[in-house]
């Protein structure tokens, strides 16, 4: 059964990415350019953390083969 992102890796990555968007939006509204640009780094950190957690066994396991072949 597909987990549809219901894993610790997915939740952690998404929380970090949402925080990055909040920091970026706040930096944009307040006119603080370093805060805006640092949000890109925070977003990339979220991607990396999610992938590392998936590789550590806390994420969904990729399906082998195509999904169409698995359903046949």
Long-range contacts (C-beta under 8 A, 24 or more apart in sequence): 2-60, 3-60, 5-60, 7-54, 7-58, 7-59, 7-60, 8-53, 8-58, 8-59, 9-50, 9-51, 9-53, 9-54, 9-56, 9-58, 9-59, 9-60, 10-50, 10-59, 10-60, 12-46, 12-49, 12-50, 12-53, 13-46, 13-47, 13-49, 13-50, 13-51, 13-53, 14-46, 14-50, 15-46, 16-42, 16-43, 16-45, 16-46, 16-49, 16-50, 17-43, 17-46, 17-47, 19-46, 20-45, 20-46
